[in-house]
């Protein structure tokens, strides 16, 4: 991943980097890997995320 800094605008480059990391899901992955997640908790989280994606897709198609 590469972020270019133009005219010493470091703040804008940092914002751009954070935006890119969030878009790629790296920050979320980092947060999840900070501590061990039991398999049962991991399974429930995955199910919750899948349900959320399905509901979001259903809302999009029902319009």
ChimeraX attribute file (.defattr): number of C-alpha atoms within 10 A of each C-alpha:
attribute: neighborCount
match mode: 1-to-1
recipient: residues
	/A:1	5
	/A:2	6
	/A:3	10
	/A:4	13
	/A:5	13
	/A:6	9
	/A:7	6
	/A:8	9
	/A:9	10
	/A:10	12
	/A:11	10
	/A:12	13
	/A:13	15
	/A:14	14
	/A:15	11
	/A:16	15
	/A:17	16
	/A:18	14
	/A:19	13
	/A:20	16
	/A:21	14
	/A:22	13
	/A:23	11
	/A:24	11
	/A:25	11
	/A:26	13
	/A:27	15
	/A:28	12
	/A:29	11
	/A:30	10
	/A:31	9
	/A:32	12
	/A:33	10
	/A:34	8
	/A:35	8
	/A:36	8
	/A:37	12
	/A:38	8
	/A:39	9
	/A:40	9
	/A:41	10
	/A:42	13
	/A:43	12
	/A:44	11
	/A:45	13
	/A:46	12
	/A:47	12
	/A:48	12
	/A:49	12
	/A:50	12
	/A:51	12
	/A:52	12
	/A:53	12
	/A:54	12
	/A:55	12
	/A:56	11
	/A:57	11
	/A:58	11
	/A:59	10
	/A:60	9
	/A:61	8
	/A:62	6
	/A:63	5
